[in-house]
Amino acid sequence: MATASVAKPRTSVRVGVQKFGTFLSGMIMPNIGAFIAWGIITALFIPAGFFPNADLAKLVGPMITYLLPLLIGYTGGRAVHGIRGGVVGAAATMGVIVGTDIPMFIGAMLMGPLTAWIMKKLDKVWEGRVKPGFEMLIDNFSAGIVGAALAIFGMLVIGPVVKAFSDGASNVVEFLVHNGLLPLTSIFIEPAKVLFLNNAVNHGILTPLGTEQALQNGKSILFLLEANPGPGVGVLLAYMFFGKGLARASAPGAALIQFVGGIHEIYFPYILMKPILILATIAGGMTGIFTLVVTGAGLRSPAAPGSIIAVFAATAKDSYFGVALSVLLAATVSFLIASVILRTSKTTDVDALGQATSRMEELKGKKSSVSSTLLGAGGGTAVLTRPIQNIVFACDAGMGSSAMGASVLRNKIKAAGFADVKVTNSAIANLSDTYDVVVTHQDLTERARPVTSSAVHVSVDNFMNSPRYEEIVELVKSSNAGSGAEGSTAVAEPAAGAHAAQPTAVGGKDVLLPESVILTGTATDRDSAIDEAGKLLLDRGAVDMGYIHAMHEREESVSTYMGSFLAIPHGTNAAKNHILHSGVSIVRYPEGIDWGGKQVKFVVGVAGINNEHLHILSSIAKIFTDKAQVAQLEQATSVQEVLDLFGKVNA
């Protein structure tokens, strides 16, 4: 497993502001595609566009007024409280949209997370107290009431407040423009980029103001205040000529990514390595803005990401020369100042770049998806910038293999004294980049990695007794040392995004019944064993025939062998609609059968709705990690002995 370097958590006001800025940018970045779509339509069809078209230009207003703020509100709400938070966040955002006559990006950034947070707190109040059968009624009406109330609050209170703030910011910008002081904004913008406040400033303040200008004048200088790639590429060019060691060797690739790819964060470690270099980017930024002011150049729409390609794609027809000159002069000034600083300062070595990259990720609050570019082959090494707080087991369906593995590791981590570390399970399709450690079967790791790039990834070949679990426990011990985690009595949640595991007697139907246990199975191979376990579920009305087909499909994708002579065949994630109610079947094969090259004596068929099966899976995991209890199962002579071993799983 990758070695993780751990930085102790920091609680300063500065770090809090940085994390807040990262959260704000997290509402914008997933929606950049929509911003680009709006920008393309604006650039093409407004009266000053390439192909003026009054009918198609009608899309511009509704998209900037309704679509983009609603997407931001939904994204912010979902980040706080999942899809439920996203829905109420979008509903509340509609209030601030209607309450003003300007693009309400800032209002969406406020209302989306705020409404979702309120919904999350209210859900906690009645969690576990709602009588069975009334859950959907309570969930839907509570969300509707909260969404309606916050929409009204947003319309009457938040909207006018944000409008006043926006008007004030607009007045400040106009003052700076009229007095030739706009270049001074680089003093704030360039440091803000390194602190990950750039997207909040750019899309939260500059984009709404620039949009108003673009709709009136056909272009705006404000779109290029933050997105100009010149200052950053100037610093990287200076490292190419005057840097040392790995910093110099990695600078050309970083410059290409920054200038053409538009990922500005790639140059942040080079600034953090020598903080005085911020003067070079400030001077470069001021030069670029001054050039835009003098030439009267501007963009029709936001350039997102800040790539030279995106910049020219959004440039107004009369501004290509001014924009090109702005980028060129910004890069030149930044390069000259950075070159002087590098030539007159101490040697920059490989370790300094690695430390600066770690520091950048600490500021960002997560692992950078481009940091591996800076560190070459070693860039795949995970960099943890905070104690491990949540671990997820991911499999195709998120209800069988992963639930078993999560139960095993959860017990080990609790035994090590870190009960507050959440160990959950999830379907790969439901993963998000919010986990510290992701555990997957070795055949699924590459599917999970792209959507959880910030996490340490651990691949296992069986979920019951993998030696990798001890490595994870050691990683938790080292990363959480001194964090106050040890000795905590907090209880881990059973599944990602789920409520606590419910009792398994649902609607009068026990999950495990005596007739679903066979002590001597008749199957002689893996496929017929899956049929035998599946038929027990079918006979009791827990599933339909489609689920058994899905059990075979799942097995062809990734083996459900768990170790300790156990296999738990179950359907794919897409087959959940074939489950009528939760159920578990157990078939014992005293002589053992071949399961893809592994010997299996116990086949446990699993079908679960809404995590109702997790309690019994936890019991099964405890049994099959105890050699003495496995021996008792092998020697059991009655079904009741098997049921007794699992305790009160149907309580």
C-alpha positions in Angstrom: 0.0 0.0 0.0 1.2 3.5 -0.7 3.0 5.2 2.1 1.2 8.2 3.4 2.8 11.3 4.8 0.5 12.8 7.4 0.3 16.5 8.4 -1.4 17.3 11.7 -4.6 19.3 11.3 -4.5 23.0 11.6 -7.2 25.1 13.1 -6.1 28.7 12.3 -8.4 31.3 10.9 -6.4 31.2 7.7 -6.9 27.5 7.2 -10.6 27.9 7.9 -10.9 30.6 5.2 -9.0 28.4 2.8 -11.3 25.4 3.4 -14.3 27.7 3.0 -12.9 28.9 -0.3 -12.4 25.3 -1.4 -16.0 24.5 -0.5 -17.2 27.4 -2.5 -15.2 26.4 -5.6 -16.6 22.9 -5.1 -20.0 24.3 -6.0 -18.7 25.9 -9.2 -16.3 23.4 -10.7 -18.8 20.5 -11.3 -20.9 23.0 -13.3 -18.2 24.4 -15.5 -19.6 22.6 -18.5 -22.9 24.5 -18.1 -20.9 27.8 -17.8 -19.1 26.9 -21.1 -22.4 26.0 -22.8 -23.8 29.4 -21.7 -20.6 31.1 -22.9 -20.7 29.5 -26.3 -24.4 30.6 -26.9 -23.6 34.1 -25.6 -20.5 34.4 -27.8 -22.3 33.2 -30.9 -25.8 34.7 -30.8 -26.0 38.0 -28.8 -26.1 41.2 -31.0 -22.3 41.6 -30.7 -21.7 37.9 -31.3 -20.1 36.0 -34.2 -23.5 35.1 -35.6 -26.2 37.4 -34.2 -29.5 35.7 -33.9 -32.4 37.2 -31.9 -34.2 34.0 -31.4 -31.3 31.9 -30.2 -30.1 34.8 -28.0 -33.2 34.3 -26.0 -31.4 31.4 -24.3 -28.8 33.7 -22.8 -30.9 35.4 -20.1 -32.8 32.3 -18.8 -29.6 30.3 -18.6 -27.6 32.9 -16.6 -30.7 33.8 -14.5 -32.1 30.4 -13.7 -30.1 27.4 -14.9 -26.6 28.3 -13.5 -27.8 29.5 -10.1 -30.0 26.4 -9.7 -27.2 24.1 -10.6 -24.9 25.8 -8.1 -27.6 25.6 -5.4 -28.2 22.0 -6.1 -24.5 21.1 -6.1 -23.9 23.0 -2.8 -26.9 21.3 -1.2 -25.8 17.9 -2.4 -22.3 18.4 -1.0 -23.9 18.9 2.5 -26.7 16.4 2.5 -26.7 14.2 -0.6 -29.4 14.3 -3.2 -32.0 15.3 -0.6 -29.9 18.3 0.3 -29.5 19.1 -3.4 -33.2 19.1 -4.0 -34.1 21.4 -1.1 -31.1 23.6 -1.9 -32.3 24.1 -5.5 -35.8 24.9 -4.3 -34.5 27.6 -1.8 -32.2 29.0 -4.5 -35.3 29.8 -6.6 -36.3 32.2 -3.9 -33.2 34.4 -4.2 -33.5 34.2 -8.0 -37.0 35.6 -8.0 -36.2 38.2 -5.4 -33.6 40.0 -7.5 -32.9 41.1 -11.1 -29.3 40.0 -11.3 -27.6 36.6 -11.8 -27.8 35.2 -8.3 -24.6 33.1 -8.1 -23.6 34.3 -4.6 -27.2 33.8 -3.4 -27.1 30.2 -4.7 -23.8 29.6 -2.9 -25.5 30.7 0.3 -28.9 29.1 0.0 -27.9 25.7 -1.4 -25.6 24.6 1.5 -27.6 26.5 4.2 -30.9 24.8 3.3 -29.3 21.4 3.0 -27.6 21.9 6.4 -31.0 22.8 8.0 -32.6 19.7 6.4 -29.8 17.5 7.6 -30.2 18.7 11.2 -34.0 18.2 11.1 -33.6 14.7 9.7 -31.4 13.9 12.7 -34.1 15.0 15.1 -36.6 12.4 14.0 -34.2 9.7 12.8 -35.2 6.4 14.1 -38.5 7.8 15.6 -40.7 7.5 12.6 -43.1 4.5 12.6 -42.6 2.0 9.7 -44.7 2.9 6.7 -44.6 6.7 7.3 -40.9 7.3 6.3 -41.7 8.4 2.8 -44.5 10.7 3.9 -42.3 12.4 6.5 -39.3 12.7 4.2 -41.2 14.2 1.4 -43.3 16.7 3.4 -40.4 17.8 5.6 -38.3 18.5 2.5 -41.2 20.3 0.9 -41.8 22.5 4.0 -38.1 23.3 4.4 -37.7 24.1 0.7 -40.8 26.3 0.6 -39.8 28.2 3.9 -36.3 28.8 2.8 -37.4 29.9 -0.7 -39.6 32.6 0.9 -36.7 33.6 3.2 -34.3 33.7 0.3 -36.7 35.9 -1.7 -37.5 38.3 1.1 -34.2 38.5 3.0 -31.2 36.9 1.3 -31.9 38.1 -2.2 -32.0 41.8 -1.3 -28.9 41.5 0.9 -26.9 39.8 -1.9 -28.3 42.4 -4.4 -27.0 45.2 -2.1 -23.6 43.5 -1.8 -23.4 43.0 -5.6 -24.3 46.7 -6.2 -21.6 47.7 -3.8 -19.0 45.4 -5.5 -20.1 46.8 -8.9 -19.6 50.4 -7.6 -16.1 49.5 -6.3 -15.2 48.0 -9.7 -16.5 51.0 -11.5 -14.5 53.3 -9.2 -11.4 51.3 -9.9 -12.0 51.4 -13.7 -12.7 55.1 -13.9 -9.7 55.9 -11.8 -7.3 53.6 -13.6 -6.8 51.4 -10.4 -8.2 48.1 -11.7 -4.7 46.6 -12.0 -4.5 46.8 -8.2 -7.0 43.9 -7.9 -4.1 41.6 -8.7 -2.7 42.3 -5.2 -5.8 40.3 -3.9 -6.5 37.9 -6.8 -3.0 36.4 -7.2 -2.6 35.4 -3.5 -6.2 34.2 -3.4 -5.4 31.8 -6.2 -2.7 30.1 -4.1 -5.2 29.9 -1.2 -7.8 28.3 -3.4 -10.2 31.3 -3.1 -9.9 31.9 -6.9 -13.1 30.2 -8.0 -15.1 31.9 -5.2 -13.8 35.3 -6.3 -14.0 34.7 -10.0 -17.4 33.0 -10.3 -18.9 34.4 -7.2 -18.2 38.1 -7.8 -16.5 38.8 -11.1 -18.6 36.5 -13.3 -22.0 38.1 -12.3 -20.6 41.6 -12.7 -18.9 40.7 -16.0 -22.1 39.1 -17.3 -24.0 42.4 -16.8 -21.3 44.2 -18.6 -21.2 41.7 -21.4 -24.9 41.8 -22.0 -24.7 45.6 -22.2 -21.4 46.1 -24.1 -20.8 42.7 -25.7 -17.6 42.1 -23.6 -16.1 42.5 -20.2 -12.6 42.9 -18.9 -13.7 41.3 -15.6 -13.7 37.8 -17.1 -9.9 37.9 -17.5 -8.8 39.3 -14.2 -8.4 35.9 -12.6 -8.3 33.6 -15.7 -5.2 35.1 -17.4 -2.7 32.2 -17.7 0.2 34.6 -18.2 1.4 35.2 -14.6 1.5 31.5 -13.8 3.3 30.4 -17.0 5.8 33.1 -16.4 6.9 31.7 -13.1 7.1 28.2 -14.6 9.2 29.4 -17.5 11.6 31.0 -14.9 11.9 27.6 -13.2 12.7 26.0 -16.6 15.8 28.3 -17.0 16.9 29.0 -13.5 15.4 26.4 -11.2 17.2 23.4 -9.8 16.7 19.7 -9.5 13.2 18.3 -9.8 11.6 21.7 -9.8 13.4 22.6 -13.0 12.8 19.2 -14.6 9.1 19.2 -13.9 8.5 22.8 -14.9 8.0 22.3 -18.7 5.3 19.7 -18.2 3.6 21.9 -15.6 3.7 24.9 -17.9 2.0 22.9 -20.7 -0.7 21.7 -18.3 -1.2 25.2 -16.9 -1.2 27.2 -20.2 -3.0 24.8 -22.5 -5.0 22.7 -20.0 -6.0 25.7 -17.9 -5.2 24.0 -14.5 -3.7 26.8 -12.6 -3.2 24.9 -9.4 -0.2 23.1 -11.1 2.0 26.1 -10.4 0.9 26.7 -6.8 3.6 24.5 -5.3 6.3 26.5 -7.1 5.0 29.6 -5.4 4.7 27.9 -2.0 8.3 26.7 -2.4 9.4 30.3 -2.6 6.5 32.5 -1.3 8.3 35.7 -2.5 7.5 34.6 -6.0 4.0 35.8 -5.4 5.4 39.2 -6.2 6.1 38.0 -9.7 2.5 36.8 -10.3 1.1 40.0 -8.8 3.3 42.2 -11.1 2.4 40.0 -14.1 -1.3 40.1 -13.3 -1.2 43.9 -12.9 0.6 44.2 -16.3 -2.0 42.0 -18.0 -5.0 44.0 -16.5 -3.4 47.3 -17.4 -2.9 46.1 -21.0 -6.6 45.2 -21.2 -7.6 48.6 -19.9 -5.4 50.4 -22.4 -6.6 48.3 -25.4 -10.2 48.1 -24.3 -10.1 44.4 -24.8 -12.4 41.9 -23.1 -14.2 38.5 -23.2 -17.8 37.8 -24.1 -18.1 35.1 -21.4 -16.1 33.4 -18.6 -13.0 31.5 -19.7 -13.3 28.3 -17.8 -10.9 26.6 -17.2 -8.2 29.4 -17.5 -6.6 27.8 -20.6 -5.3 29.9 -23.5 -7.7 28.0 -25.7 -10.7 28.9 -23.5 -9.5 32.5 -23.3 -9.4 32.9 -27.1 -12.6 31.0 -27.6 -14.4 33.6 -25.4 -12.6 36.7 -26.7 -14.7 39.4 -28.4 -14.2 40.0 -32.1 -12.4 43.3 -31.6 -10.2 42.1 -28.7 -7.9 39.4 -30.0 -4.9 41.7 -30.2 -5.5 43.2 -26.7 -6.1 39.8 -25.1 -3.0 38.2 -26.7 -0.9 41.2 -25.7 -2.2 41.0 -22.2 -1.3 37.3 -21.8 2.1 37.8 -23.4 3.1 40.9 -21.3 1.8 39.3 -18.1 3.9 36.2 -18.7 7.0 38.3 -19.7 6.9 40.5 -16.5 6.2 37.5 -14.3 9.1 35.6 -16.0 11.6 38.5 -15.5 10.8 39.1 -11.9 10.7 35.3 -11.0 14.0 34.8 -12.8 15.8 37.5 -10.7 14.4 35.9 -7.5 15.5 32.4 -8.5 19.0 33.5 -9.5 19.6 35.4 -6.3 18.1 32.9 -3.9 19.2 29.6 -2.4 19.2 26.4 -4.4 15.8 24.7 -4.8 15.9 21.0 -4.4 13.6 18.0 -5.0 12.5 17.8 -1.3 11.4 21.4 -1.4 9.0 20.8 -4.2 7.6 17.7 -2.5 7.1 19.6 0.7 5.5 22.5 -1.2 3.2 20.1 -3.0 2.1 18.6 0.3 1.6 22.1 1.7 -0.6 23.0 -1.3 -2.7 19.9 -0.7 -3.0 20.9 2.9 -4.3 24.3 1.9 -6.7 22.8 -0.5 -7.9 20.3 2.1 -7.5 17.3 -0.3 -5.1 15.5 -2.5 -4.5 17.3 -5.8 -5.4 15.4 -8.9 -2.4 17.0 -10.8 0.3 16.8 -8.1 1.6 13.5 -9.5 2.8 15.4 -12.5 5.1 17.4 -10.3 6.6 14.4 -8.5 7.1 12.1 -11.5 6.9 8.3 -10.8 6.5 8.9 -7.1 3.5 11.1 -7.6 1.2 8.2 -7.0 2.1 8.2 -3.4 -0.8 9.3 -1.3 -0.5 12.4 0.7 -2.8 12.6 3.6 -3.3 16.1 5.0 -5.6 15.3 7.9 -6.4 12.3 10.2 -8.3 9.5 8.6 -12.0 10.0 9.3 -13.8 7.8 6.8 -13.1 4.6 5.0 -15.3 3.1 2.3 -15.5 -0.4 1.0 -16.7 -0.3 -2.6 -18.1 -3.1 -4.8 -20.3 -3.3 -7.8 -23.6 -3.5 -5.9 -22.6 -2.0 -2.6 -24.6 -4.5 -0.5 -22.7 -7.8 -0.2 -19.0 -8.1 -0.5 -18.4 -4.5 0.6 -20.7 -4.8 3.6 -18.9 -7.9 4.8 -15.5 -6.3 4.4 -16.6 -3.1 6.1 -17.9 -5.0 9.1 -14.6 -6.9 9.5 -12.4 -3.8 9.3 -14.8 -1.8 11.4 -14.3 -4.3 14.2 -10.5 -4.2 13.9 -10.4 -0.4 13.9 -12.7 -0.3 17.0 -10.5 -2.8 18.7 -7.5 -0.5 18.0 -9.3 2.3 19.9 -10.5 4.4 16.9 -14.2 3.9 17.1 -14.9 7.4 15.6 -13.4 6.4 12.2 -16.3 5.7 10.0 -16.1 2.5 8.0 -18.9 2.3 5.4 -19.7 0.5 2.2 -21.0 1.7 -1.1 -21.7 0.8 -4.7 -18.9 2.1 -7.0 -21.5 4.0 -9.0 -22.4 6.0 -5.8 -18.8 6.9 -4.8 -17.8 10.6 -4.4 -14.4 12.1 -3.8 -15.0 12.5 -0.1 -13.2 9.5 1.4 -9.8 9.2 3.0 -9.3 5.4 2.2 -11.1 3.4 -0.5 -10.9 -0.4 -0.3 -11.9 -2.4 -3.4 -11.5 -5.9 -4.8 -8.3 -5.9 -7.0 -10.5 -6.2 -10.1 -12.5 -3.1 -9.3 -9.8 -0.6 -8.2 -9.4 1.0 -11.5 -13.1 1.7 -11.7 -13.1 3.3 -8.3 -9.9 5.4 -8.6 -11.1 8.1 -11.1 -14.0 9.2 -8.9 -12.0 9.0 -5.6 -8.6 10.4 -6.7 -8.1 12.1 -3.3 -8.1 8.9 -1.4 -5.6 6.2 -0.5 -6.6 3.1 -2.5 -6.2 -0.4 -1.1 -6.8 -3.5 -3.3 -7.7 -6.8 -1.7 -8.3 -10.3 -3.2 -10.7 -11.3 -0.4 -12.9 -9.3 2.0 -12.9 -11.5 5.0 -9.3 -11.9 6.1 -7.0 -9.8 3.9 -3.6 -9.0 5.4 -4.1 -5.5 4.0 -6.5 -4.7 6.9 -3.7 -4.7 9.3 -1.9 -2.2 7.1 -5.0 0.0 7.1 -5.2 -0.2 10.9 -1.5 0.9 11.2 -2.2 3.8 8.8 -5.1 4.9 11.0 -2.9 4.7 14.0 -0.1 6.8 12.5 -2.3 9.4 10.8 -4.6 9.9 13.8 -1.9 9.9 16.5 -2.6 12.9 18.7 -5.8 13.8 17.0 -8.0 12.8 19.8 -9.4 9.9 17.9 -8.0 7.2 20.1 -10.4 6.2 22.9 -13.4 7.8 21.3 -16.7 6.2 21.8 -18.4 7.4 18.6 -20.2 4.7 16.6 -19.4 4.3 12.9 -22.2 4.5 10.4 -23.0 1.2 8.5 -23.2 2.4 5.0 -22.3 5.5 2.9 -25.1 7.9 2.8 -27.4 5.5 4.6 -29.2 5.6 7.9 -28.1 3.2 10.7 -28.8 -0.4 9.8 -32.4 -1.2 10.6 -33.5 -4.3 12.4 -33.8 -7.2 10.0 -37.4 -8.2 10.8 -39.1 -6.1 8.2 -42.8 -6.1 7.7 -43.0 -9.3 9.7 -40.5 -11.1 7.4 -37.3 -12.3 9.1 -34.2 -11.9 6.9 -33.0 -15.4 7.8 -35.5 -18.2 8.1 -35.0 -21.9 9.0 -36.2 -23.0 5.6 -33.5 -20.8 4.0 -30.7 -22.9 5.6 -29.5 -26.1 4.0 -26.8 -28.2 5.9 -25.8 -30.3 2.9 -26.0 -28.7 -0.5 -26.4 -30.7 -3.7 -24.4 -28.4 -6.0 -21.1 -29.5 -7.3 -19.8 -26.3 -8.9 -20.0 -22.6 -8.5 -22.8 -21.8 -10.9 -25.1 -24.5 -9.6 -24.3 -23.4 -6.0 -25.4 -19.9 -6.9 -28.7 -21.4 -8.3 -29.2 -23.4 -5.1 -28.7 -20.4 -2.9 -30.8 -18.2 -5.2 -33.7 -20.7 -5.3 -34.0 -20.5 -1.5 -34.5 -16.7 -1.9 -36.9 -17.2 -4.7 -39.0 -19.9 -2.9 -39.5 -17.5 0.1 -40.6 -14.7 -2.2 -37.7 -12.4 -1.5 -36.6 -12.1 -5.1 -37.8 -12.9 -8.6 -36.0 -14.9 -11.2 -34.3 -11.8 -12.6 -32.3 -11.5 -9.4 -30.8 -15.0 -9.8 -29.7 -14.1 -13.3 -28.1 -11.0 -11.9 -26.3 -13.1 -9.2 -24.5 -14.9 -12.1 -23.8 -11.7 -13.9 -22.2 -10.3 -10.7 -20.0 -13.4 -10.3 -18.8 -13.1 -13.9 -17.7 -9.5 -13.2 -16.0 -10.0 -9.8 -15.8 -13.1 -7.6 -17.8 -13.0 -4.4 -15.4 -15.3 -2.6 -14.7 -13.8 0.8 -12.1 -16.1 2.3 -12.6 -18.5 5.3 -14.4 -21.0 3.0 -17.2 -18.4 2.4 -18.8 -17.0 -0.7 -21.7 -14.5 -0.7 -23.3 -14.4 -4.2 -25.6 -11.4 -4.8 -27.0 -9.4 -7.6 -25.6 -6.4 -9.4 -26.5 -2.8 -8.4 -28.9 -2.6 -11.3 -30.8 -5.7 -10.1 -32.2 -4.1 -6.9 -35.6 -3.7 -8.5 -35.8 -7.5 -8.6 -35.7 -7.7 -4.8 -39.1 -7.9 -3.2 -38.0 -7.9 0.4 -34.7 -8.6 2.2 -33.5 -12.1 2.6 -30.5 -14.3 3.3 -30.0 -18.0 2.5 -27.2 -20.3 3.7 -26.1 -23.5 2.0 -23.3 -25.6 3.5 -21.1 -27.9 1.4 -19.2 -30.2 3.8 -16.9 -31.6 1.1 -16.3 -28.1 -0.4 -16.8 -27.0 -4.0 -14.4 -25.2 -6.4 -15.1 -21.4 -6.5 -12.8 -20.0 -9.1 -9.8 -21.9 -7.7 -10.8 -21.4 -4.1 -12.5 -24.0 -1.8 -15.9 -22.9 -0.6 -17.9 -24.7 2.1 -20.5 -22.0 2.9 -22.5 -20.1 0.3 -24.6 -17.3 1.6 -27.1 -15.8 -0.8 -27.9 -12.1 -0.1 -30.7 -9.8 -1.2 -31.2 -6.5 0.6 -33.4 -3.4 0.4 -32.4 -0.2 2.1 -29.5 -1.9 4.0 -31.9 -4.1 5.9 -29.5 -7.0 5.4 -26.5 -5.3 6.9 -27.1 -6.5 10.5 -27.0 -10.2 9.5 -24.0 -9.6 7.2 -22.2 -8.1 10.2 -23.0 -11.2 12.2 -21.8 -13.4 9.4 -18.5 -11.4 9.2 -17.9 -11.8 12.9 -18.4 -15.6 12.7 -16.2 -16.1 9.7 -13.3 -14.2 11.2 -13.4 -16.5 14.2 -11.9 -19.9 13.4 -13.6 -21.5 16.4 -17.1 -20.5 15.2 -16.3 -21.6 11.6 -15.4 -25.0 13.1 -18.8 -25.0 14.9 -20.6 -24.3 11.6 -18.7 -27.1 10.0 -19.8 -29.5 12.7 -23.4 -28.3 13.1 -25.9 -31.1 12.9 -29.1 -29.0 12.9 -30.4 -25.9 11.3 -31.1 -24.5 14.7 -27.5 -24.7 15.7 -26.6 -22.6 12.6 -29.3 -20.0 13.5 -28.1 -19.9 17.1 -24.6 -19.1 16.1 -25.9 -15.9 14.4 -27.6 -14.7 17.6 -30.6 -12.4 17.5 -30.1 -11.4 13.8 -33.9 -11.3 13.4 -34.6 -9.2 16.5 
